[in-house]
C-alpha cells in the first residue's frame, strides 16, 4: 500500500496546519495508531483527545477528525497522523558492519567461575528486580508477603500521580517486573509465592483506581490478566478439593466485596474455572451463603420458603401500592407508565448512579474517571428526554449483601447490582449441580430482584406446565419493574390462548408504553373494524398529547402519508423531516423540498466545524432528487454565497460533490 509522502501530505493543508502537525507528531501526540491497508485510525492528544479517521481510496485522502477545525485543508491532527504513517512506512537501512553477534555461550565458557560469581553479585546488588528473579530461580524463600508486594506497587502509583493528583489518561504503569517474577515462580512450581504476587497486583490496582484516569481500560485489563494468571497457576497444579478450598474462599470473598463491576466479573470467571467438581461447587455455594441475608441456602436446598423472603414480597407489594396511592393524591405527578426512551428524575433519588445502573450492564465500561460525566456518555440516544416524576418506591427488597473484610471500603457497585450478580452465580452453581428443585425454589425467592430473573422463572414455570403461576410471576414483575417490555411480551404469549381481553390489553400497553409495532399489528389482527377504529383513535389522542413524533410514525406505519405530511409541517423538526423523507416526500415532492429547505437554512447557520458541514452535505443529498436539478443547484449556490467566509464549509461541499 502506498501512503502519502511528506510532500503529498504538505499539499493537503495550509502552511500553518502543516507546521503544527509536524510539532504534534514530533511531540508524540499521535496515539493508538491503527493501520489496516487504506484505513487509518488514531487518537491525537491536543487540548482534548481527538479521533482521526483517514481512508485512502484511489489515490484520494478522505479524512475525518472530531476536532472543531473550521478552515481550509486538513487539520493539524490529521497531518500528524499521516506523518506518523509516513515515518512508520519508511524502511530503515541497517549497517551490516554493526550487526555483529556475540556468542554468549562461548564467552561464559571462557570466563572463570569466580569472575562469573563476582559479576552476578554486582548485578543482583544493583537491581532488586533481577535479585528477586534470581532468588525465585534458585528456589529460595523470598520472605515477602502479599502486603509487602502491595506496598511496592502502591509506590509505583504514588510516583505516577500528576500535579492534579491523578494518574493521567496516557500514563500506563509497567507491572511487568511483578508479573515476570510471578511467572518465574510459577515455572519453578512455587505456587504460593506466584499466587501471592498475582493477588498483590490485582488488589493493588483495584485499590488505586480511584486516583486513575483509566478511560482507555489499561488498568482494568491488567487486573483481568492478574486474576486469570492467579487462577491458571492453581488450575494447572491439578489440586484436590481440600487444597483448593483456601483459593475458592479467597476468590469468593473478592467476588462479593469487589469494588468495581468488571472486577467482580473477573473473580466470577476465575471461580467457574477453578470449581470443577461437585465438592468445589458445594463449597463455593456455602461461601456465597455466608455473605447473603434474606435468602437462606438451607431453605432453598430443602425446598422451603424463608420467612425473610415472604416479608420481602409483602413489603414490595406494599411499597408499590403506597406509591400508587401517593401519586393519585398529587395529580401533578401522574404520568403514563415509564418507557424505555425516558429517564426519570426519581432514578437519581438514591444518589449518583453508577455506570452499570445507567446501562444495566449492557455496556462494558471498565473504569471511568475523566471528570464530570454527561448522561449521553452512558446512554447515547437511548433516552430521548428527562422527565420529572414522583420519587419511586419500587424494588424495596430485604435481601442484602453482607460486607466482607476485604470489601469494607467504599464501593462503586450499587448493592442492587451486586445482589443480582450473586444471585446469577447461585443460579449457575445450582444448574451445574443439577439441583432443579433447589433452582426452582431459588427463583421463587429472588424473581423480583430483576426483570431477567423474573422472565427466567416464568419460562421455567411454563416448561414445567405451570402456566397459571407463570402468569402470576410475570404480572408481579410488570407491576414492580420500570419499562417491563420483555415481561409484557411474555404475558402476551401466555394470554393469547387463555384470555383474549388480557391479550388485547397487554398488546395495547406494549404499543402505548414501548411503541412496539409488532404489538400494534398483532392487536389490529384480532380486532374487527369497529373495535379497531376506536382503538386507533385512542392511539391518535395519546400521541397528540404525549409525543407528536410518534404520531407521525403512526401515520407512516398505517400508510396514511398525507396525514403524516400535515403533522410534519405543523410540528416541523429537521431530524423527523429527514427520517421520513423516503415514504412521505412522494406525496408532494416540491412542497417537501420547501419544508426541508426552510429548516436547513437556520440549521446551516447555527454551528461551525467540519462535522457540522458534513451533516449539511448529508441533508443536501436527501433532498437532491425532490426538485429539478436547476432549482436544487440554486439552493446549493445560495448556501455557498451565504457562508462564503467559511472555507471549510465550501471544502466539505466540494468533497460531497456539490
KAZICOR-V847874 format. One record per residue. PSI is psi in radians with two decimals (* if undefined). Layout:
psi->PSI
psi->PSI
//
This chain:
psi->2.23
psi->2.09
psi->2.75
psi->2.40
psi->3.01
psi->-0.69
psi->-0.68
psi->-0.65
psi->-0.72
psi->-0.55
psi->-0.15
psi->-0.10
psi->3.08
psi->2.88
psi->-0.70
psi->-0.77
psi->-0.65
psi->-0.79
psi->-0.74
psi->-0.63
psi->-0.70
psi->-0.77
psi->-0.76
psi->-0.72
psi->-0.77
psi->-0.43
psi->0.18
psi->0.67
psi->-0.19
psi->2.08
psi->2.70
psi->0.84
psi->2.15
psi->2.04
psi->2.13
psi->1.54
psi->-2.09
psi->0.06
psi->2.12
psi->2.20
psi->2.46
psi->2.93
psi->2.34
psi->2.26
psi->1.97
psi->-2.31
psi->-0.32
psi->-3.07
psi->2.17
psi->2.37
psi->2.23
psi->2.30
psi->2.21
psi->2.25
psi->2.22
psi->1.93
psi->2.06
psi->0.91
psi->0.30
psi->2.36
psi->2.00
psi->2.02
psi->2.64
psi->2.38
psi->2.50
psi->0.06
psi->2.89
psi->0.34
psi->2.34
psi->1.02
psi->-3.02
psi->2.60
psi->-3.03
psi->2.73
psi->2.98
psi->-0.49
psi->-0.73
psi->-0.75
psi->-0.73
psi->-0.71
psi->-0.77
psi->-0.65
psi->-0.66
psi->-0.69
psi->-0.74
psi->-0.70
psi->-0.72
psi->-0.55
psi->-0.19
psi->2.22
psi->2.32
psi->2.14
psi->2.15
psi->2.72
psi->1.91
psi->-0.46
psi->-0.35
psi->0.01
psi->0.67
psi->2.47
psi->2.27
psi->2.31
psi->1.67
psi->-0.74
psi->-0.74
psi->-0.72
psi->-0.75
psi->-0.74
psi->-0.58
psi->-0.15
psi->2.37
psi->2.49
psi->-0.72
psi->-0.55
psi->-0.68
psi->-0.73
psi->-0.76
psi->-0.72
psi->-0.75
psi->-0.71
psi->-0.76
psi->-0.74
psi->-0.85
psi->-0.43
psi->-0.53
psi->-0.47
psi->1.87
psi->-0.59
psi->-0.83
psi->-0.66
psi->-0.82
psi->-0.68
psi->-0.59
psi->-0.74
psi->-0.70
psi->-0.68
psi->-0.70
psi->-0.09
psi->0.30
psi->2.67
psi->2.21
psi->-0.31
psi->0.31
psi->2.56
psi->3.00
psi->-0.72
psi->-0.71
psi->-0.81
psi->-0.68
psi->-0.66
psi->-0.73
psi->-0.75
psi->-0.63
psi->-0.66
psi->-0.54
psi->-0.72
psi->-0.74
psi->-0.69
psi->-0.45
psi->-0.17
psi->2.35
psi->-3.09
psi->-0.44
psi->0.19
psi->0.32
psi->2.63
psi->1.95
psi->2.92
psi->-0.76
psi->0.27
psi->1.92
psi->1.85
psi->2.38
psi->2.01
psi->0.20
psi->-0.51
psi->-0.53
psi->-0.73
psi->-0.62
psi->-0.70
psi->-0.77
psi->-0.67
psi->-0.65
psi->-0.81
psi->-0.68
psi->-0.78
psi->-0.51
psi->0.00
psi->0.25
psi->1.35
psi->-0.82
psi->-0.76
psi->-0.75
psi->-0.82
psi->-0.58
psi->-0.73
psi->-0.81
psi->-0.69
psi->-0.74
psi->-0.73
psi->-0.86
psi->-0.74
psi->-0.73
psi->-0.71
psi->-0.82
psi->-0.74
psi->-0.28
psi->0.02
psi->-0.37
psi->-0.22
psi->0.35
psi->2.31
psi->1.63
psi->0.71
psi->-0.26
psi->-0.23
psi->0.15
psi->-0.85
psi->-0.55
psi->-0.71
psi->-0.60
psi->-0.66
psi->-0.81
psi->-0.77
psi->-0.73
psi->-0.74
psi->-0.73
psi->-0.76
psi->-0.69
psi->-0.84
psi->-0.75
psi->-0.64
psi->-0.70
psi->-0.79
psi->-0.63
psi->-0.14
psi->-0.19
psi->0.90
psi->2.68
psi->2.98
psi->-0.80
psi->-0.69
psi->-0.35
psi->-0.36
psi->-0.80
psi->-0.64
psi->-0.70
psi->-0.75
psi->-0.79
psi->-0.86
psi->-0.65
psi->-0.72
psi->-0.73
psi->-0.62
psi->-0.81
psi->-0.69
psi->0.06
psi->2.40
psi->0.05
psi->2.48
psi->-0.70
psi->-0.64
psi->-0.70
psi->-0.72
psi->-0.70
psi->-0.70
psi->-0.62
psi->-0.77
psi->-0.69
psi->-0.75
psi->-0.67
psi->-0.52
psi->-0.70
psi->-0.61
psi->1.66
psi->-0.19
psi->2.88
psi->-0.64
psi->-0.71
psi->-0.81
psi->-0.70
psi->-0.74
psi->-0.72
psi->-0.74
psi->-0.74
psi->-0.73
psi->-0.72
psi->-0.76
psi->-0.51
psi->-0.30
psi->0.08
psi->2.32
psi->2.60
psi->-0.45
psi->2.05
psi->2.15
psi->-0.75
psi->-0.72
psi->-0.70
psi->-0.83
psi->-0.47
psi->-0.17
psi->0.19
psi->2.63
psi->2.33
psi->2.57
psi->-0.55
psi->-0.71
psi->-0.66
psi->-0.74
psi->-0.65
psi->-0.78
psi->-0.67
psi->-0.74
psi->-0.67
psi->-0.79
psi->-0.72
psi->-0.75
psi->-0.66
psi->-0.77
psi->-0.73
psi->-0.73
psi->-0.73
psi->-0.74
psi->-0.73
psi->-0.75
psi->-0.65
psi->-0.43
psi->-0.23
psi->1.64
psi->-0.42
psi->-0.26
psi->0.07
psi->2.29
psi->2.84
psi->2.85
psi->2.55
psi->2.54
psi->2.92
psi->-0.48
psi->0.26
psi->2.30
psi->2.36
psi->2.57
psi->-0.61
psi->-0.27
psi->-0.28
psi->0.17
psi->-0.32
psi->0.27
psi->-3.11
psi->2.44
psi->2.54
psi->2.95
psi->-0.80
psi->-0.54
psi->-0.55
psi->-0.75
psi->-0.14
psi->0.39
psi->0.05
psi->-0.43
psi->2.25
psi->1.53
psi->1.93
psi->-0.78
psi->2.28
psi->2.17
psi->0.94
psi->0.35
psi->-2.86
psi->2.22
psi->2.50
psi->2.72
psi->-0.73
psi->-0.36
psi->-0.62
psi->-0.75
psi->-0.02
psi->-2.23
psi->0.41
psi->-0.76
psi->2.15
psi->-0.30
psi->2.89
psi->2.19
psi->2.39
psi->2.26
psi->-3.07
psi->2.65
psi->2.37
psi->2.61
psi->0.17
psi->2.88
psi->0.74
psi->1.42
psi->2.57
psi->-0.25
psi->2.33
psi->2.82
psi->2.19
psi->2.29
psi->2.46
psi->2.92
psi->-0.66
psi->-0.14
psi->0.47
psi->-0.28
psi->2.98
psi->2.43
psi->2.59
psi->0.03
psi->2.30
psi->2.57
psi->-0.63
psi->-0.69
psi->-0.72
psi->-0.63
psi->-0.77
psi->-0.65
psi->-0.78
psi->-0.74
psi->-0.60
psi->-0.64
psi->-0.71
psi->-0.86
psi->-0.80
psi->-0.81
psi->-0.79
psi->-0.62
psi->-0.74
psi->-0.61
psi->-0.16
psi->0.46
psi->1.30
psi->-0.74
psi->-0.80
psi->-0.64
psi->-0.74
psi->-0.73
psi->-0.67
psi->-0.82
psi->-0.64
psi->-0.54
psi->-0.61
psi->0.07
psi->-0.35
psi->0.18
psi->-0.47
psi->2.75
psi->-0.60
psi->-0.80
psi->-0.72
psi->-0.80
psi->-0.75
psi->-0.72
psi->-0.78
psi->-0.72
psi->-0.66
psi->-0.71
psi->-0.67
psi->-0.78
psi->-0.55
psi->-0.06
psi->0.18
psi->1.23
psi->-0.54
psi->-0.82
psi->-0.60
psi->-0.72
psi->-0.75
psi->-0.75
psi->-0.80
psi->-0.74
psi->-0.69
psi->-0.79
psi->-0.72
psi->-0.65
psi->-0.21
psi->-0.72
psi->2.65
psi->2.52
psi->1.08
psi->0.95
psi->-0.94
psi->-0.62
psi->-0.66
psi->-0.67
psi->-0.72
psi->-0.70
psi->-0.71
psi->-0.75
psi->-0.70
psi->-0.58
psi->-0.35
psi->-0.78
psi->0.10
psi->-0.59
psi->1.71
psi->-0.72
psi->-0.81
psi->-0.61
psi->-0.82
psi->-0.76
psi->-0.73
psi->-0.73
psi->-0.71
psi->-0.74
psi->-0.62
psi->-0.67
psi->-0.78
psi->-0.70
psi->-0.43
psi->0.03
psi->0.85
psi->1.85
psi->-0.51
psi->-0.67
psi->-0.68
psi->-0.84
psi->-0.70
psi->-0.72
psi->-0.74
psi->-0.62
psi->-0.34
psi->0.15
psi->2.56
psi->3.04
psi->-0.71
psi->-0.78
psi->-0.75
psi->-0.67
psi->-0.71
psi->-0.75
psi->-0.71
psi->-0.76
psi->-0.59
psi->-0.73
psi->-0.73
psi->-0.83
psi->-0.69
psi->-0.82
psi->-0.51
psi->-0.58
psi->-0.70
psi->-0.63
psi->1.79
psi->-0.47
psi->-0.73
psi->-0.47
psi->-0.72
psi->-0.79
psi->-0.65
psi->-0.83
psi->-0.71
psi->-0.75
psi->-0.62
psi->0.14
psi->0.49
psi->1.27
psi->-0.51
psi->-0.76
psi->-0.67
psi->-0.72
psi->-0.75
psi->-0.76
psi->-0.70
psi->-0.72
psi->-0.66
psi->-0.50
psi->1.10
psi->2.27
psi->2.20
psi->-0.72
psi->-0.68
psi->-0.71
psi->-0.67
psi->-0.73
psi->-0.69
psi->0.33
psi->-0.84
psi->-0.89
psi->-0.63
psi->-0.60
psi->-0.45
psi->-0.38
psi->-0.59
psi->1.40
psi->-0.80
psi->-0.77
psi->-0.65
psi->-0.69
psi->-0.78
psi->-0.69
psi->-0.82
psi->-0.78
psi->-0.79
psi->-0.58
psi->-0.54
psi->-0.55
psi->-0.93
psi->-0.55
psi->-0.74
psi->-0.63
psi->-0.09
psi->-0.35
psi->3.01
psi->3.07
psi->2.59
psi->-0.61
psi->-0.72
psi->-0.71
psi->-0.59
psi->-0.59
psi->-0.71
psi->-0.76
psi->-0.67
psi->-0.72
psi->-0.68
psi->-0.66
psi->-0.59
psi->-0.64
psi->0.01
psi->-0.67
psi->0.10
psi->-0.47
psi->2.93
psi->2.67
psi->-0.69
psi->-0.71
psi->-0.70
psi->-0.78
psi->-0.62
psi->-0.68
psi->-0.71
psi->-0.77
psi->-0.61
psi->-0.79
psi->-0.71
psi->-0.75
psi->-0.74
psi->-0.55
psi->0.63
psi->-0.29
psi->0.15
psi->1.58
psi->-0.63
psi->-0.59
psi->-0.83
psi->-0.64
psi->-0.77
psi->-0.66
psi->-0.68
psi->-0.73
psi->-0.62
psi->-0.07
psi->0.25
psi->*
//
